[in-house]
Amino acid sequence: MVHFFSQLRGLGRSEMANRFGLRDLEDACAYAADPVLGPRLAEAFHVILSHPTVSAEQILGEVDAMKLRSCATLFACCNDTRIAPLAREVLHRFYRDIPCPLTLQMLSKDESGIRCSIRSAQNEQPAGIISSLKSYSG
């Protein structure tokens, strides 16, 4: 799951999540803009969005649906014109426009200088691995 729907390092508990998790919003935006990873993520979002009559939990299971919400929240914060709208559509369709509060909390502490413009439903505060992920084929 981490290779399709990346999230921030520290949210997942597995070794893979920590190894391949993104450090901050700057990493996420670089990921979205990458000529290999960005299109892969866009395609993964398109695949999920092609199932409008079922929930994310029905498609992925409960745990991976939480990872999808986290990923969509993270990439909705990027200004990438290809990825951010898809991420926002995932949040809209599967999560009633409610972003992942844990992701927003971590982004509010992000020191990269990039700020997230989406907010949680409760109006909370806004909120190096690229080559490794590109080479992953399994």
Z-matrix of the N, CA and C atoms (Angstrom, degrees):
N
C 1 1.457
C 2 1.521 1 111.13
N 3 1.331 2 117.35 1 -37.76
C 4 1.463 3 121.21 2 -177.25
C 5 1.525 4 111.82 3 -63.71
N 6 1.328 5 116.96 4 -23.83
C 7 1.460 6 120.18 5 -178.82
C 8 1.524 7 112.45 6 -83.95
N 9 1.305 8 117.60 7 -14.23
C 10 1.456 9 121.03 8 177.53
C 11 1.514 10 111.69 9 -104.50
N 12 1.310 11 116.43 10 -44.63
C 13 1.453 12 121.85 11 -176.69
C 14 1.528 13 109.29 12 -123.41
N 15 1.309 14 115.84 13 82.81
C 16 1.466 15 121.13 14 -176.68
C 17 1.518 16 111.22 15 -66.83
N 18 1.319 17 114.78 16 150.04
C 19 1.454 18 121.36 17 175.67
C 20 1.520 19 108.56 18 -138.21
N 21 1.304 20 116.42 19 178.08
C 22 1.458 21 120.67 20 -178.41
C 23 1.520 22 111.90 21 -69.78
N 24 1.321 23 115.05 22 141.33
C 25 1.461 24 121.06 23 174.38
C 26 1.521 25 107.95 24 -60.48
N 27 1.303 26 116.46 25 136.55
C 28 1.460 27 121.13 26 179.71
C 29 1.516 28 112.82 27 104.56
N 30 1.333 29 117.46 28 -17.64
C 31 1.466 30 119.31 29 177.62
C 32 1.520 31 111.28 30 -82.71
N 33 1.325 32 116.25 31 -37.86
C 34 1.458 33 120.51 32 179.49
C 35 1.517 34 110.93 33 -87.09
N 36 1.306 35 116.10 34 162.77
C 37 1.460 36 120.75 35 -178.03
C 38 1.523 37 112.78 36 -107.70
N 39 1.316 38 117.56 37 -14.54
C 40 1.461 39 119.80 38 -175.86
C 41 1.533 40 111.14 39 -80.55
N 42 1.315 41 114.54 40 162.24
C 43 1.466 42 120.07 41 175.74
C 44 1.518 43 110.52 42 -60.53
N 45 1.332 44 117.16 43 -40.27
C 46 1.471 45 121.16 44 179.52
C 47 1.528 46 110.93 45 -63.39
N 48 1.324 47 117.14 46 -41.80
C 49 1.461 48 120.41 47 179.84
C 50 1.525 49 110.76 48 -62.64
N 51 1.319 50 116.46 49 -40.02
C 52 1.467 51 119.86 50 179.00
C 53 1.518 52 111.91 51 -73.67
N 54 1.303 53 116.47 52 -36.11
C 55 1.472 54 120.03 53 -179.27
C 56 1.520 55 111.65 54 -70.46
N 57 1.326 56 117.11 55 -43.77
C 58 1.452 57 121.00 56 -174.14
C 59 1.530 58 113.99 57 -104.24
N 60 1.324 59 117.79 58 -0.60
C 61 1.455 60 120.08 59 178.27
C 62 1.522 61 111.39 60 -63.75
N 63 1.306 62 115.91 61 147.07
C 64 1.467 63 121.58 62 -179.90
C 65 1.521 64 109.81 63 -79.06
N 66 1.335 65 116.49 64 141.86
C 67 1.469 66 120.69 65 -176.81
C 68 1.515 67 113.06 66 -70.45
N 69 1.335 68 116.28 67 -40.48
C 70 1.456 69 119.96 68 -171.40
C 71 1.519 70 109.90 69 -163.87
N 72 1.313 71 116.17 70 -174.95
C 73 1.459 72 121.22 71 -178.96
C 74 1.522 73 111.42 72 -66.26
N 75 1.314 74 117.32 73 -32.83
C 76 1.464 75 120.36 74 177.25
C 77 1.528 76 110.24 75 -61.08
N 78 1.335 77 117.42 76 -44.45
C 79 1.468 78 121.40 77 175.75
C 80 1.528 79 110.73 78 -59.97
N 81 1.323 80 116.17 79 -43.91
C 82 1.464 81 120.19 80 -178.63
C 83 1.526 82 111.29 81 -62.70
N 84 1.319 83 116.70 82 -41.85
C 85 1.462 84 119.95 83 -179.79
C 86 1.531 85 111.16 84 -68.46
N 87 1.329 86 116.81 85 -35.62
C 88 1.465 87 120.68 86 175.25
C 89 1.530 88 110.08 87 -66.01
N 90 1.319 89 116.22 88 -39.62
C 91 1.467 90 122.20 89 177.10
C 92 1.531 91 109.45 90 -60.36
N 93 1.328 92 116.72 91 -48.15
C 94 1.464 93 121.31 92 -178.93
C 95 1.527 94 111.76 93 -62.28
N 96 1.321 95 117.03 94 -35.83
C 97 1.467 96 121.70 95 -178.14
C 98 1.526 97 112.95 96 -83.65
N 99 1.321 98 117.50 97 -12.80
C 100 1.461 99 120.80 98 -178.12
C 101 1.534 100 110.23 99 -63.74
N 102 1.346 101 117.66 100 136.88
C 103 1.467 102 120.17 101 -176.12
C 104 1.531 103 114.66 102 -68.34
N 105 1.317 104 118.59 103 -15.98
C 106 1.464 105 121.70 104 176.92
C 107 1.528 106 110.58 105 -102.01
N 108 1.330 107 116.37 106 -51.83
C 109 1.457 108 120.74 107 -174.38
C 110 1.526 109 113.29 108 -71.52
N 111 1.324 110 117.35 109 -38.87
C 112 1.466 111 120.47 110 179.84
C 113 1.522 112 112.60 111 -57.54
N 114 1.345 113 117.78 112 -52.28
C 115 1.470 114 118.66 113 177.95
C 116 1.528 115 113.83 114 -62.53
N 117 1.328 116 117.61 115 -33.26
C 118 1.474 117 120.08 116 176.46
C 119 1.528 118 110.38 117 -63.69
N 120 1.318 119 116.26 118 -43.76
C 121 1.460 120 120.00 119 179.12
C 122 1.527 121 110.46 120 -65.81
N 123 1.330 122 116.70 121 -42.60
C 124 1.465 123 120.21 122 178.47
C 125 1.527 124 110.20 123 -58.79
N 126 1.317 125 117.22 124 -44.14
C 127 1.464 126 121.08 125 179.22
C 128 1.527 127 111.10 126 -63.47
N 129 1.330 128 117.04 127 -41.51
C 130 1.461 129 120.22 128 178.66
C 131 1.537 130 110.46 129 -62.99
N 132 1.327 131 117.01 130 -41.99
C 133 1.469 132 119.84 131 176.01
C 134 1.534 133 110.47 132 -62.65
N 135 1.339 134 117.00 133 -42.86
C 136 1.473 135 120.27 134 178.36
C 137 1.529 136 111.25 135 -59.28
N 138 1.327 137 116.98 136 -41.36
C 139 1.468 138 120.53 137 -179.72
C 140 1.526 139 109.91 138 -62.52
N 141 1.318 140 117.61 139 -47.07
C 142 1.465 141 120.86 140 178.80
C 143 1.526 142 110.54 141 -61.78
N 144 1.324 143 116.31 142 -43.27
C 145 1.468 144 120.29 143 -177.89
C 146 1.528 145 112.72 144 -70.13
N 147 1.328 146 117.26 145 -14.75
C 148 1.468 147 119.93 146 179.58
C 149 1.526 148 112.47 147 -77.50
N 150 1.314 149 117.24 148 2.97
C 151 1.468 150 122.79 149 178.95
C 152 1.532 151 109.95 150 -118.53
N 153 1.328 152 117.31 151 69.72
C 154 1.471 153 119.87 152 -172.49
C 155 1.517 154 115.71 153 -72.93
N 156 1.314 155 118.05 154 -13.48
C 157 1.470 156 118.37 155 -174.89
C 158 1.517 157 114.00 156 -101.83
N 159 1.333 158 117.10 157 3.50
C 160 1.464 159 120.17 158 178.37
C 161 1.522 160 109.33 159 -125.80
N 162 1.318 161 115.90 160 158.82
C 163 1.465 162 120.31 161 -179.19
C 164 1.528 163 110.71 162 -83.01
N 165 1.314 164 115.58 163 163.21
C 166 1.463 165 120.65 164 175.33
C 167 1.531 166 109.96 165 -60.74
N 168 1.319 167 116.90 166 -36.47
C 169 1.465 168 121.32 167 178.68
C 170 1.522 169 111.32 168 -64.07
N 171 1.332 170 117.04 169 -38.03
C 172 1.457 171 120.72 170 178.33
C 173 1.531 172 111.03 171 -68.40
N 174 1.311 173 117.02 172 -34.06
C 175 1.467 174 120.93 173 -179.34
C 176 1.521 175 110.77 174 -77.65
N 177 1.319 176 117.04 175 -46.91
C 178 1.460 177 121.69 176 -168.39
C 179 1.525 178 115.29 177 -110.54
N 180 1.294 179 117.73 178 -18.32
C 181 1.458 180 121.01 179 -170.00
C 182 1.518 181 108.82 180 93.71
N 183 1.321 182 116.38 181 162.11
C 184 1.469 183 121.34 182 -172.38
C 185 1.533 184 113.44 183 -61.46
N 186 1.317 185 117.36 184 -47.44
C 187 1.471 186 120.65 185 -176.09
C 188 1.524 187 111.09 186 -66.64
N 189 1.321 188 117.19 187 -47.00
C 190 1.462 189 118.99 188 -179.09
C 191 1.529 190 112.33 189 -70.12
N 192 1.321 191 117.54 190 -26.04
C 193 1.468 192 119.95 191 174.04
C 194 1.530 193 110.53 192 -66.05
N 195 1.338 194 116.85 193 -34.72
C 196 1.474 195 119.76 194 175.41
C 197 1.527 196 109.94 195 -66.63
N 198 1.322 197 117.28 196 -38.72
C 199 1.471 198 121.42 197 178.10
C 200 1.523 199 110.34 198 -65.35
N 201 1.330 200 116.93 199 -39.44
C 202 1.465 201 120.50 200 176.97
C 203 1.525 202 110.31 201 -61.42
N 204 1.320 203 117.57 202 -44.24
C 205 1.470 204 121.25 203 179.37
C 206 1.526 205 110.79 204 -61.11
N 207 1.324 206 116.33 205 -42.69
C 208 1.460 207 121.10 206 177.74
C 209 1.527 208 110.91 207 -62.29
N 210 1.324 209 115.78 208 -46.21
C 211 1.463 210 120.92 209 179.40
C 212 1.530 211 110.78 210 -61.50
N 213 1.318 212 116.76 211 -47.15
C 214 1.467 213 120.30 212 -179.28
C 215 1.527 214 110.91 213 -62.39
N 216 1.312 215 117.26 214 -39.03
C 217 1.465 216 120.94 215 176.78
C 218 1.520 217 110.63 216 -61.34
N 219 1.312 218 116.04 217 -47.47
C 220 1.462 219 121.38 218 -178.85
C 221 1.521 220 111.44 219 -60.21
N 222 1.325 221 117.30 220 -49.94
C 223 1.461 222 119.97 221 -175.45
C 224 1.526 223 113.06 222 -78.33
N 225 1.327 224 118.01 223 -19.35
C 226 1.465 225 120.14 224 172.85
C 227 1.524 226 110.35 225 -66.53
N 228 1.328 227 116.28 226 -22.34
C 229 1.467 228 121.51 227 179.76
C 230 1.528 229 112.81 228 -79.60
N 231 1.315 230 117.57 229 -17.46
C 232 1.471 231 120.39 230 179.74
C 233 1.522 232 109.52 231 -78.20
N 234 1.299 233 116.44 232 152.22
C 235 1.460 234 120.71 233 179.41
C 236 1.520 235 112.38 234 -88.75
N 237 1.316 236 117.66 235 12.09
C 238 1.460 237 121.49 236 -179.74
C 239 1.528 238 109.11 237 -65.85
N 240 1.313 239 116.97 238 125.11
C 241 1.463 240 121.09 239 -174.36
C 242 1.522 241 113.24 240 -73.39
N 243 1.318 242 117.60 241 -15.02
C 244 1.454 243 120.69 242 178.54
C 245 1.527 244 111.29 243 -93.12
N 246 1.322 245 117.63 244 -43.05
C 247 1.461 246 122.07 245 -172.41
C 248 1.527 247 112.98 246 -87.53
N 249 1.331 248 118.00 247 -45.05
C 250 1.469 249 120.59 248 -175.22
C 251 1.534 250 113.06 249 -57.20
N 252 1.337 251 119.62 250 -44.30
C 253 1.466 252 118.04 251 178.47
C 254 1.531 253 113.28 252 -63.44
N 255 1.325 254 116.86 253 -35.98
C 256 1.464 255 119.92 254 177.39
C 257 1.527 256 110.72 255 -66.90
N 258 1.321 257 115.92 256 -42.00
C 259 1.465 258 120.28 257 178.62
C 260 1.528 259 110.41 258 -62.57
N 261 1.328 260 116.40 259 -42.13
C 262 1.466 261 119.91 260 178.30
C 263 1.530 262 111.12 261 -64.53
N 264 1.335 263 116.36 262 -36.79
C 265 1.464 264 120.17 263 177.74
C 266 1.529 265 111.01 264 -65.98
N 267 1.330 266 117.87 265 -38.10
C 268 1.467 267 121.16 266 175.33
C 269 1.530 268 109.62 267 -61.64
N 270 1.333 269 116.88 268 -46.07
C 271 1.465 270 119.88 269 178.36
C 272 1.524 271 111.01 270 -61.24
N 273 1.311 272 116.64 271 -40.36
C 274 1.465 273 120.98 272 -179.60
C 275 1.535 274 111.19 273 -65.95
N 276 1.310 275 115.25 274 -52.26
C 277 1.460 276 119.81 275 -172.41
C 278 1.533 277 113.13 276 -70.74
N 279 1.310 278 116.57 277 -41.92
C 280 1.470 279 118.99 278 -172.73
C 281 1.532 280 114.40 279 -101.62
N 282 1.335 281 117.24 280 -18.97
C 283 1.475 282 119.28 281 -173.02
C 284 1.532 283 112.79 282 -129.89
N 285 1.337 284 117.45 283 20.24
C 286 1.468 285 122.73 284 177.12
C 287 1.537 286 111.84 285 51.65
N 288 1.330 287 116.35 286 38.36
C 289 1.468 288 122.85 287 178.45
C 290 1.529 289 113.38 288 65.75
N 291 1.309 290 117.49 289 19.46
C 292 1.462 291 120.44 290 -179.93
C 293 1.533 292 108.67 291 -102.39
N 294 1.329 293 117.41 292 110.87
C 295 1.468 294 120.23 293 -179.84
C 296 1.522 295 111.98 294 -72.43
N 297 1.307 296 115.54 295 167.45
C 298 1.464 297 121.75 296 179.69
C 299 1.529 298 109.68 297 -71.05
N 300 1.327 299 118.20 298 117.57
C 301 1.468 300 119.86 299 -177.77
C 302 1.530 301 113.24 300 -65.22
N 303 1.333 302 118.01 301 -32.96
C 304 1.473 303 119.81 302 179.14
C 305 1.527 304 111.14 303 -68.03
N 306 1.325 305 116.14 304 -39.13
C 307 1.464 306 119.93 305 177.35
C 308 1.519 307 110.11 306 -65.17
N 309 1.323 308 117.02 307 -44.27
C 310 1.470 309 119.88 308 178.20
C 311 1.528 310 110.99 309 -62.47
N 312 1.319 311 116.61 310 -38.63
C 313 1.469 312 120.24 311 178.75
C 314 1.525 313 110.21 312 -62.40
N 315 1.324 314 116.74 313 -44.91
C 316 1.466 315 119.77 314 178.72
C 317 1.528 316 110.93 315 -65.56
N 318 1.321 317 117.17 316 -38.92
C 319 1.466 318 120.43 317 179.76
C 320 1.525 319 111.71 318 -66.93
N 321 1.319 320 117.19 319 -29.24
C 322 1.466 321 119.79 320 179.48
C 323 1.527 322 110.97 321 -67.39
N 324 1.323 323 116.66 322 -19.06
C 325 1.462 324 121.99 323 178.30
C 326 1.529 325 111.98 324 -100.41
N 327 1.322 326 116.61 325 2.33
C 328 1.462 327 123.32 326 -177.63
C 329 1.523 328 110.17 327 -63.98
N 330 1.305 329 116.34 328 127.37
C 331 1.464 330 121.32 329 -178.98
C 332 1.522 331 112.86 330 -102.03
N 333 1.333 332 117.55 331 13.09
C 334 1.464 333 120.42 332 -178.22
C 335 1.526 334 112.09 333 -72.96
N 336 1.318 335 117.03 334 -15.80
C 337 1.459 336 120.00 335 -178.67
C 338 1.520 337 112.52 336 95.70
N 339 1.317 338 118.30 337 -13.00
C 340 1.460 339 122.53 338 178.38
C 341 1.525 340 107.34 339 -91.21
N 342 1.303 341 117.25 340 135.29
C 343 1.458 342 121.00 341 -178.37
C 344 1.522 343 110.79 342 -114.45
N 345 1.312 344 114.56 343 144.14
C 346 1.454 345 121.91 344 178.43
C 347 1.526 346 108.96 345 -86.89
N 348 1.312 347 116.33 346 134.85
C 349 1.462 348 119.51 347 -177.97
C 350 1.526 349 113.03 348 -96.89
N 351 1.328 350 118.48 349 -7.41
C 352 1.466 351 118.21 350 177.09
C 353 1.518 352 108.96 351 -86.38
N 354 1.305 353 115.83 352 157.32
C 355 1.461 354 121.23 353 -178.23
C 356 1.514 355 108.97 354 -130.94
N 357 1.307 356 114.80 355 158.99
C 358 1.464 357 119.38 356 177.58
C 359 1.518 358 109.01 357 -74.14
N 360 1.299 359 114.75 358 171.72
C 361 1.467 360 119.92 359 179.61
C 362 1.523 361 111.67 360 -62.82
N 363 1.328 362 116.93 361 -24.26
C 364 1.456 363 120.84 362 -179.56
C 365 1.529 364 111.46 363 -92.50
N 366 1.344 365 117.87 364 12.65
C 367 1.466 366 123.39 365 -179.23
C 368 1.522 367 112.13 366 56.04
N 369 1.336 368 115.67 367 44.85
C 370 1.460 369 120.10 368 175.45
C 371 1.521 370 108.79 369 -69.03
N 372 1.316 371 115.65 370 175.49
C 373 1.463 372 120.96 371 178.02
C 374 1.524 373 110.24 372 -61.97
N 375 1.362 374 116.61 373 142.39
C 376 1.462 375 117.97 374 177.07
C 377 1.528 376 111.09 375 -60.83
N 378 0.760 377 81.41 376 146.88
C 379 1.413 378 87.80 377 -176.68
C 380 1.616 379 120.66 378 -81.14
N 381 18.919 380 137.45 379 -150.46
C 382 1.449 381 161.72 380 -88.45
C 383 1.504 382 111.82 381 121.52
N 384 1.784 383 104.24 382 -5.71
C 385 1.454 384 104.01 383 -175.38
C 386 1.526 385 111.88 384 -105.22
N 387 1.304 386 117.22 385 6.00
C 388 1.469 387 121.94 386 -173.93
C 389 1.532 388 112.02 387 -54.91
N 390 1.324 389 117.66 388 -49.18
C 391 1.469 390 119.05 389 -176.75
C 392 1.524 391 111.35 390 -66.17
N 393 1.331 392 118.47 391 -33.71
C 394 1.456 393 121.17 392 177.49
C 395 1.526 394 110.82 393 -64.95
N 396 1.313 395 117.06 394 -41.96
C 397 1.450 396 120.43 395 -179.60
C 398 1.522 397 111.10 396 -68.98
N 399 1.335 398 117.75 397 -37.39
C 400 1.454 399 120.78 398 179.39
C 401 1.518 400 111.10 399 -61.68
N 402 1.328 401 115.78 400 -37.95
C 403 1.461 402 119.69 401 -175.75
C 404 1.517 403 112.48 402 -82.30
N 405 1.330 404 118.34 403 -10.99
C 406 1.453 405 120.65 404 -179.96
C 407 1.511 406 110.08 405 -70.95
N 408 1.301 407 116.98 406 128.82
C 409 1.452 408 119.91 407 -179.35
C 410 1.515 409 112.83 408 -125.65
N 411 1.316 410 118.25 409 2.17
C 412 1.468 411 120.27 410 -176.59
C 413 1.413 412 112.69 411 -103.70
